[in-house]
Amino acid sequence: MRLRDAGHVVALAGGVGGAKLADGLAQVLGERLTVVVNTGDDFEHLGFHISPDLDTVIYTLAGIANPATGWGVADETWNFMDQIARFGGPTWFKLGDRDLATHALRSERLWAGDTLSAITDALCQALGISARIVPMSDDPVRTVVYSGSERLAFQDYFVRLQAQVPVTALSFDGAASASPSPEFARLMGGGRADAIIICPSNPYLSVDPILSVPGVRAWIENAGVPVVSVSPIVGGAAIKGPAAKIMAELGLEVSSLTVAKHYAAFVTGLMIDVADAALVAPIEETGVRTRVRPTIMRDARDRRQVAEDCLSFADSLRRL
Amino acid sequence: MRLRDAGHVVALAGGVGGAKLADGLAQVLGERLTVVVNTGDDFEHLGFHISPDLDTVIYTLAGIANPATGWGVADETWNFMDQIARFGGPTWFKLGDRDLATHALRSERLWAGDTLSAITDALCQALGISARIVPMSDDPVRTVVYSGSERLAFQDYFVRLQAQVPVTALSFDGAASASPSPEFARLMGGGRADAIIICPSNPYLSVDPILSVPGVRAWIENAGVPVVSVSPIVGGAAIKGPAAKIMAELGLEVSSLTVAKHYAAFVTGLMIDVADAALVAPIEETGVRTRVRPTIMRDARDRRQVAEDCLSFADSLRRL
């Protein structure tokens, strides 16, 4: 049996890069894919509860993501934002007119007592997404960025300050008392997962929050199935976002080898880009198997190809 | 002293018709005008607190109202609403993309504990409105429409059902325990009001809720200043909205005479349209003085003229 033809896959994802691979996996697997999404970036803004990574994954899998930015909705307009500016309101976090519908519907249902999981299901159904998308937790977990003595809420760091201050430490507030979301808990408690894929999201900002939810790391370590990651670092740089910058600020080498070491305790295989073929030997020394493939995803076909490569890599690791 | 040159005027207003006269009065009086606005139409929708009459008055006095509808903002777009429809959300209450900025900012501040009065002040300042616009109360008062045994929240009646069911009774829930907003209370407690104008709003749906706030009716009756209203009924029909329909449903004659009788206890003068000149004698028999003028306001000049006529009518009543 090959994973592409049967079997259920769980993917852990953050924002734009993770959503691209999740989309490739969804093209191949359809409803046999569950994407567990980081909610450490969630925040309250202008009275809305905003779940940026969930939205990016939802919009990407629904085929309505803005192709230019990776986040937000295609064919977007900005009249809400213009009017907010006219009122002297905050404009540092861009909320498009179409995108707002998601925030309004989600916020209304959250305030009424619904769970983030149930709301995410409803949004996915409305948009015809066959893969299952679940938040890592229905409880609040908030990524906090420390820059020296300064403590920054994640979006303050990431969007307002454009990640322009050095990161000295990170914490995931609320994680210790958070539970995995019900569907994630079901998978962890014996539901079917024939492979676990860690998408090429920022290891520190997008994947670590998911791993910080109690039980998740132990589940991955003991799942007894291939755990494959695709490195978000290619040729010593991040495809998108501040992953490389943060590595450097934390005193780490900006390299897929650093990614391998970061995940070594539980990842069985790391797919690295052809540009990093020279890293095969040092990565395999850490006990992580490697596969070298083109990993940059420019269009839907690239996404599908990286997903196929990822799944066949996982197949090969299962047979070992 | 003529009111147009000195003196402070308090106007009571509801939605579109009331906003037009309020705009005319604001053109003449500027910061010497306080508009007290009905909040019985306020409701929660899609997670927003929406104050339709406040918004109509604010947008109209700011010169950004949608000239075609009377409500909402000019140059509006509807992409939020399109996306809500795509998600299967409620679309019966139209929220434009620009208009949403008002709802989001107001809601966020309300949830944070600010008063509707303080938020209204801030919105008016941001839009450069020199007149003072105040909600009738910062406490929730909710107009409820009864149609036989059916009990309808106001916007369900007015927007969702397009006022297509017969009104048999009205109530203003919460009114008995509501206080006038601080600035309204200040005016009622001895602040300067040289005349009180009741705008051509729906007497039952827009003005009665204001009068239902404890102390308001007694203040108007005992203010000792001219109380002038402009009839919203012209030639046996309402200029806009269901005022005439409701009169008929309540078994009343659809006429400015009915308006005069409704307000007779406290109105000293009723301005009626030239189309209704024949009603002067029967109205004056109720103890209400009349003035006959064109009252239909099609453009900014009409609004100013009706406002001037209204103020000179009040001047004449002061001199009696």
Interface residues (C-beta under 8 A of the other chain):
Chain A: L46 G47 F48 V73 E76 T77 N79 F80 M81 D82 Q83 I84 R86 F87 G88 G89 G96 D97 R98 D99 L100 A101 T102 A104 L105 S107 E108 W111 A122 L123 A126 L127
Chain B: L46 G47 F48 V73 E76 T77 N79 F80 M81 D82 Q83 I84 R86 F87 G88 G89 G96 D97 R98 D99 L100 A101 T102 A104 L105 S107 E108 W111 A122 L123 A126 L127
